[in-house]
Amino acid sequence: MPETRSTCPYCGVGCGVLVAHADGVVTGVRGDPEHPANRGRLCSKGQTLHLTAAPVVTAQVRATRPLRRAVRGGPWAELGWDEALDEVATRFADAVAQHGPDAVGFYLSGQLLTEDYHVFNKLAKGLVRTNNLDTNSRLCMSSAVAGYQDTLGSDAVPACYDDLAQAGTVFVTGSNMAWAHPVLYRRLEDARRARPQMKVVVVDPRRTETAAEADLHLPILPGTDVVLHHAMLHLMLWEGRTDAAYIAAHTRGFDALRDRVREFSPAVAAKVCGVPEADIVQAARWFADGPTLSAWCMGLNQSHAGTDKNTSLINLHLATGWIGRPGAGPLSLTGQPNAMGGREVGGLSHLLPGHRLVADPAHRAEVAALWGLAPGVELSARPGKAALELFEAAADGALQALWIACTNPAQSLPDQALVRRALERCPFVVLQEAYLGAATAAFADLLLPAASWAEKEGTVTNSERRISRVRAAVPPPGEARADWRIAADVARRLQRRLPDTGARFDWPDAEAVWCEHRAATRGRDLDISGLDWAALERQPVQWPAPQGVGRERLFGDGVFATPDGRACFQAPAWRPVAEPRDARHPVALTTGRWRDQWHGMTRTGTLARLAAHGGEPALELHPQELDRRHWSPGRLVRVSSRRGSVLLPVRPSDAVAPAQAFIAMHAPQVNRLTTPQRCPRSKQPELKHAAVRVEAADLPWQLEAAAWLPADAVLTRQAALQALGEACAYAHVRPIGREPEGPLGLALRFAHEAPGPLQAVAELLGLDAAGVLRYEDPRRGTARRVRVDDERRLHGYLLCGDTAAAGWLRDWLLQQEPLPVPGRALLAAGRVPPVERPAAGPLVCSCHGVGEAAIRARLHAAGEGAGEPGGGEGGEGGEDDDAACLARLQDELRCGTACGSCLPALKALVRGRRGAAA
C-alpha cells in the first residue's frame, strides 16, 4: 500500500508521519522514522489521524461545498464556488470603498501552512492595504516572540530538540510536556535513562504528570513566575554562580537587572510564590550548574505579564552563559503546528515577511518591492489590530467584514460574551473551515470548505525552527479547496474591484508561493535563500540556511541579532495576576490540556477512543474542598467569574492545591470565564488564570443516557443532541466505544430547571423503539429505559430523575458482556448494581484500551499491592523494581507500548504500590 510522507497537524513538535492510502482514502498512519523531530514516534492523537480522516467520519462532519445563509443563524444553502468567491470579493470591496481599508479584518490560524499564511498576508497588507490581519498564534506564542525580540534581538529560538539529550538540567515551566508535547517528553525520558545524573525541575501550580516525575517540583502560586526567576538570579549572584566574563563580553543592561533582583531574595520569593525557600535555592543551583535547557509553553505566555515572564527566564540563560551551547538555551514549545511559520511570513498585525516590522519604513519599502507593488504604492503604516482588538472593534461596530480561516474564536477567545457580540454585530462574517461543527459556524454568513490534513501541499515550521514538507496523500472531500488557493482566488477578484496595487496572485502551485516567501528571507535572520523545494522534499531543514545547510543552535558565537550584537537584559517589575482573588471570587482557576484532545476538538472530538481519556469536562478541586463543601464527585456546580458562568460536574484531584481549581481548555464554555486582560507588549491574553467562585447548582431535572448507534450516524446524532442540549442549563454529549474495532455510540448528560427533551433524546438514541424496557413515574418525574440485544448485552439506557445508576450502567454497556441479571432488573437497581462486576475505572492507555482497574488488578495479582498513584516512594524495592514491574505490565497488558503517552500514569501506579506496601 502506498505511503506519503507528511507531518502531523497537531502540536508544534512537528512530527513526521507516513500516510498510507488507497483509492483516494487514508487507510493508516505511522511515525516517520527518518524525521528528526520524532524519529518514528507519535502520540495518541497522531496515531489516530487516519481514523479522523475515515470516510464514515468525513461524511458526517466535513464541509464539502460552499454554504450561505440568507439570515444569520438560519439554514445553510449550497452555492457554487464562483458565486461564493464573488460574494466575498464584493462585500470586502464595498466595505473598503465605503469605510476604508481598516473596516475589514482577517483572523487566521497557526494550523495554516506557511503558504496559506503568505497569500492571506499579501492579500490583506499588499492589496487591501490594511494591517488588520492577526492569528490565534497571538493567543499562543506572541509573548515568547516579544521575549526573544527584547533580549536576543530576534524571534529566533536558540536551542533544538537534541539539546534534551545533552542537558545537565532541564527547567520546565508553564508546560505539562507529558500531555501537551508527548513525543518531546519521550525524548526527555530517553535522556534521563541514558544520563541518570540529569536534573529536571518543573514549575507549575498543579502537580501534573510532568511535575510528578520531576526531581524538583515548584508549585508556585499563579502569576509569580517573575518573582521566582528574579530570586534564582539573586541566589546566583550571591553565590557567584553567574558568568561575569560572558555578561561583560556579550550583553548589556545587566546593572539595571542586578538592582532589580536585589529585593527578591529566595526568602522573600518563598513567601510570594508559596514554595519552600530551599527549593528555590536548589533550582537556582541546578540551573547555574548546567548546561541548562529551559522549556516552556502557555503557562508563561498566556499572561498579562507574559513578556516579562519570558524575558526574566531568558535573563537566567544570559547571566549564566547557558545559551547557544549543546544542552543549553531557551526553548519555547510552540502550541500549534505552524505558529512559527506564520511569524516567518509576517502573519501578525505588527509584522511583515521575513521578521520585518510594520512600524519600520525601510521594512515596508523592502516588502513593497518584494511583492512587486506599483511605483508610488506604499504599505500601510497604521498599526493593525491584534486578535482581541479585532473582535473588540467588531463589537463596537468598527468592522464591516471579517474573514476567519481555520480557527474557532467562538470557542477559543477569552471573554466569550464580547466575542459573540462581535460576531453577531459584524455585518459580514466569512468562515473558511474544514469542519461544519465549529462553534463559529453558527455566526457565519458564508462558509468556504477548506482542505485539511492529508489533503494539502506546503510547509510548516516546528518549535526548533525546522521546516518540513506537508504533502497531500488524498484529494479533499467534495469541493473543498486548499486555503491558499481560496485566498488567491478572492484576491484576483478584489483586484478588479479595488485600486490595483500591482501585487500578483497567480501562483500555479504551493511551491511557487513558497519560493516567493523564500525570497523575502534573503539577508534576514531566518534566511532560507539557500534552500530549494527539492531539498525540503529530501529532508526537513532548520533555518537559517543561506547556504542550504540548516543550523542547529543560534548565538553560539555570542553575537546576537541586535544593532550592537549584544543581548539585552530586561529588568521587569513583578506584576501579580491580572485578576486577583477576592471575597466574591476566592478561587484561583487555571486551565490546561487533556492528553488526548486538541484545542476545540473539532477533529479529535470525533473519535470515541480519544474522548475516553478525558471523559466529561469537569471542574477539578482538591478533595479537601469537596469534603468541606459536602459535595460528591460528579455533582454539578456553577463556576462564575466577573464575565460569566458555566455549569460543570466537580471532580476531586490532588493535583490542584486548596483554593485553586482547574478546567481543561477543551471544555466548550471555559472561555466564558477567562479574562481579556493582556500583556501590553505582546497583546497575548491571560487565558491561563481567572478568579472565580464555585457554588452548588441545584437543577431538579437530570437526565443521563448512553447507547450504541450505527457508525455512520453517531456524529450527526451527536450534533442533533448538542442542539437539543442548548435549551438546557447543562448539556454534554460525547462519543463512546473504540474505533475501528468496536461498536460506537454516544453518552450524554443533561440538566435543567424544568423538564427537558426526554422524548427527543430517546428517539435519537434509539431508546423509543419496540422492545425497549421502560419504567416511568410521572408523579415523581422519573423514567428509565433499557435496551438489551438478543445476546443479552446492554445496548442502551436512559435515566431521568434518579440518575444514581448511571456510572455502573455505563460500565456494563462499555464492557459488552452478557448481562448477569435479566434486563428488567436494571430498571429497579439504584446506586449499587444488582450484581457486583469489576469496573474498568479511568482509561489509562488509549492505544490499547487499558483502564486503571485492569492495571491495579494486575499489580495486585502479582503481589505488588494496589496503592494510590503517587502514593509515596517508600516501601520494599526501589527504582529497579519499578522498572521490572512496568516492563511486566507492558508485556502482559500492552499498555505503554505504542505511543507512550500513558507512561507517566503507568509509572505513578507502579510507584504507588510501593507506598501501599510501606
N, C-alpha and C positions, 0 to 999 in steps of 0.2 A: 504493500500500500504506500503511495507516495507521501512524503513528508515535506512541509515547507518550513523553513527557518524564519522565526519572527521573535517578538518579545511579548511579555506578559503586560496586560493593560492596567494592572493594579498599582502597587506602591512604587516609590522611587528607587527601589533596589535595582530595577531594570533587568529582571531575569530573562534569559533567552529561553525560547520554547521551540519545540518541534511539533508542528501541527499536522496530524495525519488526516487525510481527506480522500473521499472517493465520490465521483459523480456529483460534485458540487456541494457535498455535505461534509462537515467536520466530524470525524469519527473518533478522534483521540488526541491527547496532548501529553508530552513528556518534557522534562527539562533538557535543555541543550547542554550536553557535556562539554562542548567546546566554548561555551560563552563564559568569559572571565568573571562575570558578576555572580553567577550561581553555580557554575560547574556541574550542571545536571540536576540540581535540586529545585524543587518547587514547594510552596506552602500549600495548605489545604485549599485555599482559594484558587491558586494557579492550577492545581491538579484537577480541578473540576471545570476548567474553562470550556472544555468540549461539551460538557453537559448543558452549560448555559446557551450554547450555540446549536443545540439539538433542534431538529425541525419541529418537534412537538412543543418546545418552548417558544421558538421563533414565531410560530403561527399564532400563538396566544398573546404575546407581549410586544412584538416589534412593530414599529411604524414602517409601513411599506409603500405608502403613497402620500403625496401632499394632501393636507386636510385644511379646511377653512370653516370658520363659524360665521354665520350671519349675525348672531347675537352672542356676546361674551357669556360663556357658561352654557350655551346651547349645544345642540348636537353637531357633530362634525359632518361635513360633506366633502367628498373627494373632488379634486380638480387636477388638471394637467400641470406638468412642470412649467411649461411656458407661461401659463396663466399665473401660477404661483410666483414665479420669479419676477414677472412683470409687476405684480401687485406689490412685492417688496420694494422694487426699484421706484415705483410710482409714489408709494406712501413715504419713503425716505426722502425722495427728491422734493416732494411737496413740503415736507416738514422743514427741510433745509431752505427752500425758497421763501417760505413764509416766516420762519423764525430764526434762521441762521444755522450754521453747521453744528453748533453746540446744543441744538434742540434734539439731537439724536444720540444714542449711546449703544455700545456693544459690550456684552458681558460674556466672556469666554471661559475656557476651562483648561486646567493642567492635564487633562486627559486627551486634548487635541494633539495631533502630531505637529512637529515643527513647521512643516509645510502649510498646514491649516492655519496656524498662527500667523505665518508670514503673509499669507494672502489677506486675511482679515485686517492685519495691521496696516498693510499698504492701502487697502480699500478705505479704512477709516481716516488714516493720517495723510495719505498721499492723494486721495481722490475727494473724499468728503471734506477733508482738512479739519477734522476735529480730533482732539486727543482724548475724547470720551470713550476710550477703549480700555477695559480692565478685565481682570480674570479672577476666578476663585483661588488662584495661586496667591492673591493678596491675603486670603484667609490662612494661607499655608506657610509661605516662605518669605514674605516681604520683610519681616524683622531680621531674619538671617541675612538677607540681601543687604539691608541697611547696616547691619553689624559688620559684615565683611567690607563694605564700602568705606565705613567710617574708620576702620582700624587698618585694613590691608590695602585700601585704595581701589578695590575691585571686587565685584561679585564673583569671586573665584574660590572654590573650595580647595584648600591646600592639600588635603590628605586623600587617601584612597583606601579601598577595602582591604588591600593586602597589609595595611598597617595594623590590622587587628592581630595578625599572626606575629608581629614584632614588638608590640607594645609591652611595656612593663606594667603600666596602669591604664585601664580603660575607665574613663569617667563618663558615665551615662546619666544624663539629666533631662527631665521632662520628656522621657520616652519609655514606653513599655516595649522595648525591642522584641521581646519574645513573642508578642502578639502583633505589633504593628509592622515589624520588618523581620518576619520569622527566618527567612533564608540567611539574612545577615547575622542573625543571632546564632544560627547553626555554625557559622564561621567563627563566631566568638567562642562557642562551646569547643570547637576543634582546637582553637588556640589555647584554651585553658587546659585541655587534656595534654597537649604537647608541651606546655610550659606551665606546670602547676604553681610556679612562683609568681605568675601574673596576678595582679590585684584588680578586682572590679569593684568600683564604687558606684552606687545608684542613688540618685537624688530624686525623690518622688514622694508627695504627700501620702500616696497609697502604697501598701505592701503588695505590689504587683508580682506577677510571675518572674519578671526580670529582677525586681528587688529581692525576692525571696532567695534567689540563687547567688546574690552578690556577696563579696567578702565584707562589705560595709554598706548598710542602707541608712541614708539620712532622710527620714520622713519629715522634711521641713514643712512649716505652715505655708499655705498657698500665698504666693506673691513675695516671698522672702529670698528669692534666688540671688539678687544683687547683694544683699547683706552677707549671705554665705560666701559668695565669690570674694567680696572685699575682705572678709575675715580670713579666708585662706591666704590671700596675698599679705595681709597684716602678719600672719604667722610666718610666712616665708621670709619676709623682711626681717622680722625679729630674730629668726634663727639663721639668717644668712644663706637662705636656700634659693635666692634669685640669681640670675646670671648677669652680673653687673657689666661684664665685657660685651655681651650681646646687646644689652639695653643701650649702652653707650654708642655702639657701632651701627646699630640698625634701627633705632626707634627715636621717637620724640614724644614729649608730653608726659614723661614719667613723673616729674616733680609734682605736678598737679594731682596725679593719681595717688602718689605716696602721701600727700597731705590729706586726701580724701579718706584713705583707708585707715589712717591713724586712729580714728574714733571707733573703728569696727574691730575690736579685739575679739578673739574667739569666745571670751566670757560674755561680752555684750551680745554677740551674734547668737549664742546659745539661747539666750532669753527671747530674742526676737524670733528666731527660727523654730524654737521649740524642740531642739535636739541637744544631746549632751555635748558639752564643750570638748571633751576628749575625742569625740567622733569627728568634730570639725578639725581638730589638730591632726588626727590620723589621716584624714582625707587630704589635707594640705601637704603633709609629709610625703604621702604616696604620690601625689601629683608632682611634687617637686623632684622626687627621686627619678621618675620617668623611666624610659621615654613614655610620654603620656598622650593617648589619643582620647579626645572628648567626642562624644556622640550625643546629639540632642534632636528633639523634634518639637511637637506643638506645645509641650509644657513650658518651653521658653518663648516660643514665637508668638503664640496666641495670648497676648497680654498688652495692656495699655502701656506697659514698660518693656515691651518685647525687645526693642533695640538695645535698651540698657542692659537687659539680661544677657544678650548676645555679646555686646562689647565687653562687659565685665568678665565673661568667661574667656573670651579671646585674650583679654589682658593677661590672664594667668599663663597662657602659652607664650606670649611675648616676653613676659617677665622671667620665665624660666628657660627660654630659648627652645622650648619643645614645639617647633613648627618647621615644616619643610624637611624633616628628617625621617628616616624609616621608623615606623611605630609611633609617630608623633604628629600632632596637629589637630586643629578643629575640623570636625566632620559633621556638618548638618545633614540630617537624614530627611530627604525630601518625602513629603506625604503622597504626592501624586506622580504618575509615571513620567510626565514631561513638564513639570513646573519649571525645570531649568531650561529646557528648550524654548519655552515661552519667553523667558527672560532674555535669552540669547537674541531673539528676533525683535525684541522691544515690545513684547506683549503686555505691558503695564502702562498705565496712563501717564507716567512720567518718563518713560523710556522710548528710545528709538533703536533700530537694529544695531547689533554689534556692541552692546553695552553703552550706547550713546544716550545722552540726556536731552529731553525736550527743551530744557532751560538753556542749553548751550547753543548760541548762534552758529558756531562753527560746525557743531554736530548736525544741526538742521540743514545747513548748506551741503554737507557731505552726503546726507541721506537723500536730499533732493536730487543731487547729481547721480547717485547710485540708482535711484528709481526712475531716472530719465525725465524728470519734470521739465516742463517747458520753461524757457528763459523768462525770468520775472515771477515765476510761481514759487512761492515760499511756503514751507510748512508752518502750521500754526504755532505760535509761541505761547498761546494761552494754556495754562496748566489744565490737564484733563481731570475728570472726576474719577476718584478711586472707587472701588466696589461699592462700599456703603454709601458713598456720596452720590453715585448714580441712582440708587434707589431712593435716597432722600430727595433728590431733585425730581424724580418721577412722582413721589408722594406730594411734592409741593406744586406740581403742575408744570415744571420747567422742561420736562422731556416729552416730546411728541411721538417718538418712535424708539423702541428698544428691541435689539436683536440679541437673543440669548442662545448660545451654542454649547451643547454638551455639558450642561451643568443645571442644577436644580435649586435655584435660590429660594423657591417657596418652601424648601425644607432646610437648606444648609446655612442661610444667613442668620445672624442674630436679630433679635427684636422682630419676630415674625409678624407682629401686628403692623409694624411700619412697612415691612416688605410687601405684605399682601395688599395693604392700602396703595402702595406704589404701583403694583401690577394691575390693580383694579382701575386706577386713575389714568395710567398711561394710555393714550388713545389707540396705539397700535403696538402690539407685542408679537414678535416673531420668535418661535421656539424651534431651533434646529436640534433634533433629538432622535435617538435610535429607539427609545422605549416609550410606548404610549402611556404607561402608568406613572411617569414622573409627575410629582405634585404640581410643578409649574405648568403642565399642560392644561390644567383647569383654568388658567388665566390667559392663555394664548389665543390670539385671533387666527393665527396661521401656524401650521406645524409642517416643517420640512423634514422628511425622513432621511436620516444620515446613516452611512455605513458605520460598522462597529468593528470590534476585534475580529481578526482573521479575514477581514474584507477590505483592508486599507493598505496603501503603499506610502512609505515615507520614512521618517527618522524620529527617534526620541533620545533624550539625554538624561542619564540617571544621576544619582547623588554624587558620584565620583567623577563627574564630567565626561562620562563615557557615552559616545554616540553609537546607537545601534540601529540597524535597519529593521523596519517593520514591513512585512511582506503579506500580500493577500494570498490566502490559500483557497478561498471560495468567493463567488460573487455575492454582492449584497442581496438581501431578500427583496423581492418585488422591484420597486422603482427607487429604492434607497440609493443615495449617491455619496461619494467622498465629500467630506466637509469643505476641503479647499476648492473643489470644483463648484460647489453651490455658491460659495462666496465670489469666485471669479465670474460665474455666470451673472450674478446680480451686478457686479462691478461693471461689466461690459454694458449692461442695460442702463446703469446710472450714468455712464459716460455720455449717453445720448440725451440725458435729462439735466445734467449739471454742466457747468463750465468745465471743459476738458483740461485737466492739469498736465496731460502728457503721459501720465502713468499708464503702463500697458499691463493687461491681464490675459494674455493669450498663450499661456504656457501649455505645451502639449501633454505634459505628464508631471508626476511628482518630482522626478529627477531635475527637470528644468526649474521648478520652484526652488529646490534645494541649492542648485547652482547659483541662483540669484542671492539666496541667503549667504552662501559661502563667500561671494564677492564682498558682502557687507562686513565680513570679519577680517579682511586683509589688514594687517598692521595693528589690529586691536589685540587686547589681552587674550581673547578666545580665538585667535587666528587659526582657521582651518583651511587656508588657501592651498595648502599642500596636499589636501585630500581630493579624491575623486569618488564618484559613485561606485566604481568597481572596487576601490579599496574597502569601502564600507560593506560591500557585498561579501568580501572575504572575511573581515574581522571587525568587531566593534573597536573604536579608537577613542582615546581620551584627548580632549583639547587642552592646551593649544597643540596644533600640529602643522606649523607653517611649512615644514619640510616633508610632511606626510607621516611623521612618526609622532605618536602621542607622548605626553609627559605624565608620569605617574603622580609626582608631587610638585608643588609650586613653592617658590620663595626659599628654596634650599640654599641659594646664594646670599640670602639676607637682603636682597633687593626687592622692594615692594612696588606696587603699581600706583604710587603716589608721585607728585611732581618732584620731590627730592629723593625718592627711592627709599624713604624711611617709613616704617609702620608707625601709626599714630595711636598712642594710648588714649583711651577715653576715661573720664572720671565722673561717671553718672552718680547723682544723688539717689538715694533709695526712695522709691515711691511705693507705698503699700498697694494692695489690690484696688482696682477702680471702685469696687463696691464692697466696703467693709461690712461685717455683720453688725446688727444692732438688735434691739429688743424685739422689733417686729419681724426681723429676718435673721434669726440666730444661728442658722446652719450654713456652713461653707460648702457649696456644691461644686464639684469638679466633674469634668467629662473626659471620656477617652474611648478607646476602641474595643470591640469584640474581636476575638481571634479569627473567626471565620466569616466576617462580614466586611463589606466595603462601602464606605460613605453612606449614601441614601438607599442602598440595597436594590436599586432598580435592576441590577444584573444578579448579584449574589442572592438577593431575596427570592429569586425564582426557584432556588434549589432547597429541597427539604433537608438534605444531608448537611447543608451549611447552616440552616435555621435551627437545627437540633442542638447545637452547642450553646448558643446564647439564649434560646427559648424566648419567653415573653419578656419584653423590655421591663425593667424594674428600677425602683429606687433602692440603692444599696445603702444600708445603715449598719453601724456597729451593733452586734447582738445586745449590748447593754442598753442601747437606745430603744430597741423593741421591748425589752423587759421592762424598762422604766415606763413606757407608754402602754404596756399591756396589749401589744399588737402581736398577732400571729403572722407567720410568713404567708405572703400572698394577699394579705388584706389590702384593699385599695386605699390610697392616701392621696391627698391633694398637696402638690408642691407648688408654692407660689413665690414669685419674685416681684420686683417693683414693676414688671411689664406684663405679666400674665401668669397663668397657672396651668398645670397639667395634672391628670389623674394617672397614677401608676400603682401597680402592686409593690409592696415593700418586700425586700429580701435581706436577710441578715448576712453580713460579711465582715470578717475581722480584718479585711484588707484596708478598710477605712477606719479612721480614728473617731472617737466620740466627738459630737458636734460638727462632724463632716458627713458628706453624702456623695454618692456617685451615681451618674446616669450615663449609659452608653450613648455616644454621639449619634448612633444609628436610629435611636428612638425617634419616630416621625415628628413628635411635637416638642422635643427638648429645647429647640431654639425659640420657643415662646418665652423661655426663662432667661436666656443669655442676654448680656448687655452689649449695646453698640459702642460702648466706650472703646477707644482705640489708641494705639501708640501714635503720638504726634509726628514722629519721624517716618515710620513705616506705614502708618494708617492701617495696621493689622488689628482687628478687634479682639477683645478679651473673651474669646469663646470658651476658655478653659475654666472660668470661675464665675460664680454669681452667688449672692447672698439670698437665701430662701428661708421660708418657714414650711413646716410639714404638719399637716393636720389630718385627722381621720376623715374619710369620705364615706358617709352613710348613704348608700344607694340601694333602696329596697328591692329593685328588680335586678336579678342576677341571672345570667344565662351562660352556660359553658357547654360546648359540643365539639365533637370530632367525628370524622367519617372518612372511609376510603372512597375514592371517586375515580372515574375514568381519567387516565393520564392526560388526555387531550382536552380535558375540561377543568382541571384543577386551578389553573391560573386565571382563567376567565371567571370562574365562580368565586375565586378569591377576590377579584376586583368587584364583583357584584356584592359580595358580603361586606367588603370595606365600604362600598357606597351605602349599604343599609346601616352600617355602624356609624356613619356620620351623623345620624339622628340621635345617637346615644351619647351619654356623658363619657362613657369609656368603651372603647372597642379595639380589639386586637385580633388579627387573623394571620395565621402563618401556615405554610405547607408542612406536612409531616410525611415520614416514610424515608425511603433511601433510593436515590437514582443510581444506576438504571435497573437494579436487580429486583427491587421490591415494589409492593403496591404504594400508591401515592394518595394523599388526601389532604384534608385541612383540619386544623384545630382553631377554635375561636373562644373568645370571652367577651361578652357584652355586659354592661351595667348601666342603669338609668334610674331617674327619679320616678318614672311611671312605666307601666308595661310597654315593652318594646316589640320588635318584629319577630316574634317566636315562629309564627307560621311560615313566614318568608324564609327564615333561616332553615327550618326543617325541610322545605321544598328544595332549596339549593344544595343541601347536604344529603338528599335522597332519603330523608327520615320521615317522609309523609306518604310513603308507598304502602301497598298492601303487604302484610306480613311483619310490619314494624310493631313491636310490643310497646304498649303505651300505658301510662298511669297519669291521670290528671285530677287535681283537686282545685277547681276554680275558686272555691271559698278561701283557701289558704294561698292561692296564687302559685301553686307548684305544679310541675309537669315533668314527666320522664318519658323518654323514648329510647328504645334499644333495638338495634337491628342485628340479627345473628344469621350467618350464612348457613348453607346446607351442611357444612362440615363442622358446625357448632363453634365457629370462630366469630368473635365480636367484629362486626362490620361498621358500627357507628353507634353513637349515643348522643342524647341531648338531655341536659338537666336545667330546669328553670325553677327559681326559688331557692330550694335547698341544693347547693352545688358541692356539698362536702365530699361526695364520692368521686368527684372529677379526677383527682390525682391517680387513684388506683385504676379507675376505668380507662384512663389514657394509657397507663402502663399495660393493661391487659390488651387493649387494642393494638398497641405497637408490638407486643410480643407475638401476635399472630398464631397463638396456640389454641387448641380446642378448649372451650370453657370447662372448668371443673364442676360447674353447677348449671342447672337449667337456666335459660335466658331470663325467665320470669323472676328468678331470684335476684337478678340485678336491679329490678325495679324497686325492691324493698330495702336494699342494703344502704347503709349510711357511710359515715367516715371510714369505718372499718370494713374491709371486703368480707364477703361470706366465707371465703377460704383464703388463708394466707398464701401468697406467692411472692417469690423474691422480686423486688423492684429493680429496674435497670439503673436507677439513680441518674445523676447528671452525666451527659455524654463527655467522654474524655478524648477519645480518638475518633475523629470524623472519617478518616480514610477507611478504617475497618469497622466502624460502628461499635466500638467497645465502650461500655459505660463504667462509671466508678464502682458500682456494686460488683461487677464481674472481677474487677481488679482487686478489690478488697477480699472477695471470696477466695481468689487465688492466693493472695498473701496469707490469709487465714489457713487455707488448706495446707500450705507449705510450712505451717507452724511459725509464720513470721509475725503474727499478731495483726491487728487491724486498727491501728491508731488513726487519729485525725491528720489530715495533711498539715505539714509544717508543725507537727506536734512536739518537736524537740530534736536535739542532736545526741541525747544521751542513750543509755541502754547498751545492750550487747552489740558487739560488732562495730563497724565503722564504715568509712567510705568504700573500702574494698568489698565489704559485704553488700553495701548498697548497689555497687556496680554489678555484682553477681546476681542479686535479686532482680534488678532491672533487666538484665540480659535474659533471665528466665521468663519474665513477663513478656518480653518482646518475642521470645521463641514460641511461647505457648498461646498467647492471645494475639500476637502480631501487632499490638498497639505500639506506636512509636517507631515503626519500621518503614513507613512510607515517607510522608513529608517531614515528620519530626516535630511538627508544631505542638504536639501534645507532650513532648518530652519534659518540659518543666513541671507539668502537672503530675506526670508519672513519677518523677524524682521526688516531688513533695509527698506523694503517697508512700513511696518507699522509705523516705526519711521518717515519716510519721509512724511507721511500725516500730522503729527503734524507740521513739518517745513512749509508745504504748507499753513496750516491753520494760522500759525503765520504770 
